[in-house]
Amino acid sequence: MIFEKGQKVLVIGDSISDFDRARPVGEGLFNAWGTSYVADVGALLTSVYPELGLRIVNMGISGNTVRDLKARWDSDVVALNPDWVCVLIGINDVWRQFDSPYRTEIHVLPDEYAANLREMVRRTVPARKLLFVSPFYFEPNEKDPMRAQMDVYRALMRTVAAENDIPFVDLQDAFAELLQNFYPGCITWDRVHPSAPAQLIIARQIMAAVESLLA
């Protein structure tokens, strides 16, 4: 098993991870993980591998971009001393270019996105292990402008992961079958924030990646 007994698995990202997790640290009783895929992953890891006593921590913050993650990496990752760090980030990096097109100072363009991912890797490895989970957009039309831009960022994360031997979970591909059978409005109200079934798909993809790394 890739995890050792008592290890800490920290998940960091934006609102897709946050979903009302406890503050300042999303760990503990009474829905401290929130109601996102992080809670599903925590429940699955705890129930499938109870003998490991893993600690699951949710450090998602709504509205974050990769720029925000880099700024709080030392306080919200390094200081908490996790053994594993799972990163899902990118939707706001793309979204702000579309919902706030004239506020260019808040835009995180592709080059900065990739550079910040690389900097976070540099500050994490080899002391801790990483798992990258791709950003996504609930839009099956690949020519849709926001979907097309999201695919650029997804490809950048895949590239940085490959450069550093980091496991990569592609959620856009994972949602393809769901989008063939459901209108996006049935899955999410804004094509960004997942419903409970979509959250579970994220959790299952992460679990599949974890279990594929079994020694």
The 8 nearest C-alpha neighbors of each residue, nearest first, counted from 0:
[[1, 213, 2, 214, 3, 212, 210, 209],
 [0, 2, 213, 212, 214, 3, 209, 210],
 [3, 1, 0, 6, 4, 51, 53, 5],
 [2, 4, 6, 5, 51, 1, 0, 53],
 [3, 5, 51, 6, 52, 53, 2, 50],
 [6, 4, 53, 52, 51, 3, 7, 54],
 [5, 7, 53, 4, 3, 82, 54, 8],
 [8, 6, 54, 81, 82, 53, 55, 9],
 [7, 9, 83, 55, 81, 84, 54, 82],
 [10, 8, 56, 84, 55, 81, 57, 83],
 [11, 9, 85, 57, 84, 58, 86, 56],
 [12, 10, 59, 58, 86, 85, 57, 9],
 [13, 11, 59, 87, 88, 16, 86, 60],
 [12, 14, 61, 60, 63, 59, 15, 16],
 [61, 15, 13, 17, 16, 60, 18, 62],
 [14, 16, 13, 17, 192, 18, 35, 193],
 [15, 17, 59, 14, 13, 12, 35, 18],
 [16, 18, 59, 14, 60, 20, 19, 15],
 [17, 19, 33, 35, 34, 20, 14, 16],
 [20, 18, 33, 17, 21, 34, 32, 31],
 [33, 19, 21, 32, 31, 25, 17, 18],
 [22, 20, 25, 31, 24, 23, 19, 32],
 [23, 21, 24, 25, 20, 31, 26, 19],
 [22, 24, 21, 25, 58, 20, 26, 75],
 [25, 23, 22, 26, 21, 58, 57, 56],
 [26, 24, 21, 57, 31, 32, 20, 56],
 [25, 27, 56, 31, 24, 32, 57, 55],
 [26, 28, 31, 25, 29, 32, 30, 21],
 [29, 27, 31, 30, 26, 32, 21, 25],
 [28, 30, 31, 27, 32, 33, 21, 26],
 [31, 29, 33, 32, 28, 20, 34, 21],
 [30, 32, 21, 25, 26, 20, 27, 33],
 [31, 33, 20, 25, 38, 30, 57, 26],
 [20, 34, 32, 19, 30, 18, 31, 35],
 [33, 35, 18, 38, 32, 19, 36, 30],
 [36, 34, 37, 18, 38, 16, 33, 198],
 [35, 37, 198, 39, 202, 38, 199, 40],
 [38, 36, 40, 35, 39, 41, 16, 32],
 [37, 39, 41, 32, 36, 40, 35, 34],
 [40, 38, 36, 42, 37, 41, 202, 43],
 [41, 39, 37, 43, 202, 42, 38, 44],
 [40, 42, 38, 44, 39, 43, 55, 45],
 [41, 43, 39, 45, 40, 44, 46, 38],
 [44, 42, 40, 46, 45, 41, 47, 39],
 [45, 43, 41, 47, 46, 48, 42, 40],
 [46, 44, 49, 42, 43, 48, 47, 41],
 [45, 47, 43, 49, 44, 48, 42, 41],
 [48, 46, 44, 43, 45, 49, 42, 50],
 [49, 47, 50, 45, 44, 46, 51, 52],
 [50, 48, 45, 51, 46, 52, 47, 44],
 [49, 51, 48, 52, 4, 45, 53, 47],
 [52, 50, 4, 49, 53, 48, 5, 3],
 [51, 53, 5, 50, 49, 4, 54, 45],
 [54, 52, 5, 6, 51, 7, 55, 4],
 [53, 55, 7, 8, 6, 56, 52, 5],
 [56, 54, 8, 41, 9, 7, 53, 26],
 [55, 57, 9, 26, 25, 10, 8, 58],
 [58, 56, 25, 10, 32, 59, 9, 11],
 [59, 57, 11, 10, 25, 56, 24, 60],
 [58, 60, 17, 12, 11, 13, 16, 57],
 [61, 59, 13, 17, 14, 63, 12, 62],
 [14, 60, 62, 13, 63, 17, 59, 15],
 [63, 61, 13, 14, 60, 91, 64, 67],
 [64, 62, 13, 67, 61, 60, 91, 65],
 [63, 65, 66, 67, 92, 91, 89, 68],
 [64, 66, 68, 67, 88, 69, 112, 115],
 [67, 65, 64, 69, 68, 70, 115, 107],
 [68, 66, 70, 64, 65, 69, 63, 71],
 [69, 67, 65, 71, 70, 66, 72, 64],
 [68, 70, 72, 66, 67, 71, 65, 119],
 [69, 71, 67, 68, 72, 66, 73, 65],
 [72, 70, 68, 74, 69, 73, 75, 67],
 [73, 71, 69, 76, 75, 74, 68, 70],
 [72, 74, 77, 71, 76, 75, 78, 70],
 [75, 73, 78, 71, 72, 76, 77, 79],
 [76, 74, 72, 71, 73, 78, 79, 77],
 [77, 75, 72, 79, 78, 73, 74, 80],
 [76, 78, 73, 80, 79, 74, 75, 72],
 [79, 77, 74, 80, 76, 73, 75, 81],
 [80, 78, 76, 77, 81, 75, 74, 9],
 [81, 79, 77, 78, 76, 82, 7, 127],
 [82, 80, 7, 83, 79, 8, 9, 84],
 [81, 83, 127, 7, 6, 8, 128, 80],
 [84, 82, 8, 128, 81, 127, 129, 9],
 [85, 83, 129, 9, 10, 8, 130, 128],
 [84, 86, 10, 130, 129, 131, 9, 11],
 [87, 85, 131, 11, 132, 12, 10, 88],
 [88, 86, 132, 12, 133, 134, 131, 11],
 [89, 87, 12, 134, 65, 86, 90, 13],
 [90, 88, 92, 134, 91, 64, 93, 65],
 [89, 91, 93, 92, 134, 94, 88, 135],
 [92, 90, 94, 93, 64, 89, 95, 62],
 [91, 93, 89, 107, 64, 90, 94, 95],
 [92, 94, 91, 90, 96, 95, 149, 89],
 [95, 93, 91, 97, 96, 90, 92, 98],
 [96, 94, 99, 98, 97, 93, 91, 106],
 [95, 97, 100, 94, 93, 99, 106, 98],
 [96, 98, 94, 95, 100, 99, 93, 145],
 [97, 99, 95, 100, 96, 94, 101, 93],
 [100, 98, 95, 102, 97, 101, 96, 103],
 [101, 99, 96, 97, 102, 98, 103, 95],
 [100, 102, 103, 99, 96, 104, 98, 97],
 [103, 101, 104, 99, 100, 105, 106, 96],
 [102, 104, 106, 105, 101, 100, 96, 99],
 [103, 105, 102, 106, 107, 101, 100, 99],
 [106, 104, 103, 102, 107, 95, 96, 92],
 [107, 105, 103, 104, 96, 108, 95, 92],
 [108, 106, 92, 111, 112, 105, 109, 66],
 [107, 109, 111, 110, 106, 112, 92, 93],
 [110, 108, 112, 111, 113, 152, 107, 151],
 [109, 111, 113, 112, 108, 114, 107, 115],
 [112, 110, 114, 113, 109, 108, 115, 107],
 [111, 113, 109, 115, 110, 114, 108, 107],
 [114, 112, 116, 110, 111, 115, 155, 117],
 [115, 113, 111, 117, 116, 112, 110, 118],
 [116, 114, 118, 117, 112, 113, 111, 119],
 [115, 117, 113, 119, 118, 114, 120, 112],
 [116, 118, 120, 114, 115, 119, 121, 113],
 [117, 119, 115, 121, 120, 116, 114, 122],
 [120, 118, 122, 116, 121, 117, 123, 115],
 [119, 121, 117, 123, 118, 122, 124, 116],
 [120, 122, 118, 119, 123, 124, 117, 125],
 [123, 121, 119, 120, 124, 118, 77, 72],
 [124, 122, 120, 121, 127, 126, 119, 125],
 [125, 123, 126, 127, 120, 121, 122, 128],
 [124, 126, 127, 123, 128, 121, 122, 120],
 [127, 125, 124, 123, 128, 82, 122, 80],
 [128, 126, 82, 124, 125, 123, 83, 129],
 [127, 129, 83, 84, 124, 82, 125, 126],
 [128, 130, 84, 83, 85, 165, 131, 127],
 [129, 131, 85, 166, 165, 84, 167, 86],
 [132, 130, 167, 86, 85, 166, 168, 87],
 [133, 131, 168, 87, 167, 86, 169, 130],
 [132, 134, 169, 153, 170, 87, 168, 135],
 [133, 135, 89, 90, 88, 153, 87, 132],
 [134, 136, 171, 170, 133, 149, 137, 90],
 [137, 135, 138, 191, 146, 190, 149, 171],
 [136, 138, 190, 183, 191, 139, 135, 178],
 [137, 139, 140, 136, 146, 183, 190, 141],
 [140, 138, 141, 178, 137, 175, 179, 146],
 [141, 139, 142, 143, 138, 146, 147, 144],
 [140, 142, 143, 147, 146, 139, 138, 144],
 [143, 141, 140, 147, 144, 146, 145, 139],
 [142, 144, 146, 141, 140, 145, 147, 138],
 [145, 143, 147, 146, 142, 148, 141, 149],
 [144, 146, 148, 147, 143, 149, 93, 97],
 [145, 147, 149, 143, 148, 144, 141, 136],
 [148, 146, 144, 150, 145, 149, 141, 142],
 [149, 147, 151, 145, 150, 146, 144, 152],
 [150, 148, 146, 152, 151, 147, 145, 153],
 [149, 151, 153, 147, 148, 152, 154, 146],
 [152, 150, 148, 154, 149, 153, 155, 147],
 [153, 151, 155, 149, 154, 150, 156, 109],
 [152, 154, 150, 156, 155, 151, 133, 134],
 [153, 155, 157, 151, 152, 156, 150, 158],
 [156, 154, 152, 158, 157, 153, 113, 159],
 [157, 155, 159, 153, 158, 154, 160, 152],
 [156, 158, 154, 160, 155, 159, 161, 153],
 [159, 157, 155, 161, 156, 160, 162, 154],
 [160, 158, 162, 156, 161, 157, 155, 163],
 [159, 161, 165, 157, 163, 158, 162, 164],
 [162, 160, 158, 164, 163, 159, 157, 165],
 [163, 161, 159, 160, 164, 158, 165, 157],
 [162, 164, 160, 161, 165, 159, 120, 158],
 [165, 163, 161, 160, 162, 166, 159, 167],
 [164, 166, 160, 163, 130, 129, 161, 167],
 [167, 165, 130, 131, 164, 160, 168, 208],
 [166, 168, 131, 132, 130, 165, 160, 169],
 [169, 167, 132, 133, 170, 131, 205, 204],
 [168, 170, 133, 171, 172, 132, 167, 173],
 [169, 171, 173, 172, 133, 168, 174, 135],
 [172, 170, 135, 174, 173, 169, 175, 136],
 [171, 173, 175, 170, 174, 169, 176, 135],
 [172, 174, 170, 171, 175, 169, 176, 204],
 [173, 175, 177, 171, 172, 176, 170, 178],
 [174, 176, 178, 172, 177, 173, 179, 171],
 [177, 175, 179, 178, 174, 180, 173, 172],
 [176, 178, 174, 180, 179, 175, 181, 173],
 [179, 177, 175, 181, 180, 176, 174, 139],
 [180, 178, 176, 177, 181, 175, 139, 182],
 [179, 181, 178, 177, 176, 182, 175, 183],
 [182, 180, 178, 179, 177, 183, 185, 186],
 [181, 183, 184, 185, 178, 180, 186, 179],
 [184, 182, 186, 185, 137, 187, 181, 190],
 [183, 185, 187, 186, 188, 182, 190, 189],
 [186, 184, 183, 182, 187, 181, 188, 194],
 [185, 187, 183, 184, 194, 193, 197, 188],
 [188, 186, 184, 190, 193, 194, 189, 192],
 [187, 189, 184, 190, 186, 192, 185, 191],
 [188, 190, 191, 187, 192, 184, 183, 137],
 [191, 189, 137, 187, 136, 188, 183, 192],
 [190, 192, 189, 136, 137, 193, 187, 90],
 [193, 191, 187, 15, 190, 189, 194, 188],
 [194, 192, 197, 187, 198, 191, 186, 195],
 [193, 195, 197, 186, 187, 196, 198, 192],
 [194, 196, 198, 197, 199, 193, 35, 36],
 [197, 195, 199, 198, 194, 200, 186, 193],
 [198, 196, 200, 193, 194, 199, 195, 201],
 [199, 197, 36, 195, 201, 200, 196, 193],
 [198, 200, 202, 196, 197, 201, 36, 203],
 [199, 201, 197, 203, 202, 198, 204, 196],
 [202, 200, 198, 204, 199, 203, 36, 205],
 [201, 203, 199, 205, 40, 36, 200, 204],
 [202, 204, 206, 200, 205, 201, 207, 199],
 [205, 203, 207, 201, 206, 202, 200, 208],
 [204, 206, 208, 202, 207, 203, 209, 201],
 [205, 207, 209, 203, 208, 204, 210, 202],
 [206, 208, 204, 210, 205, 209, 211, 203],
 [209, 207, 205, 211, 206, 210, 204, 212],
 [210, 208, 206, 212, 207, 211, 205, 213],
 [209, 211, 207, 212, 213, 208, 206, 0],
 [212, 210, 208, 209, 213, 207, 206, 214],
 [213, 211, 210, 209, 214, 1, 208, 0],
 [214, 212, 0, 210, 211, 1, 209, 2],
 [213, 0, 212, 1, 211, 210, 2, 209]]
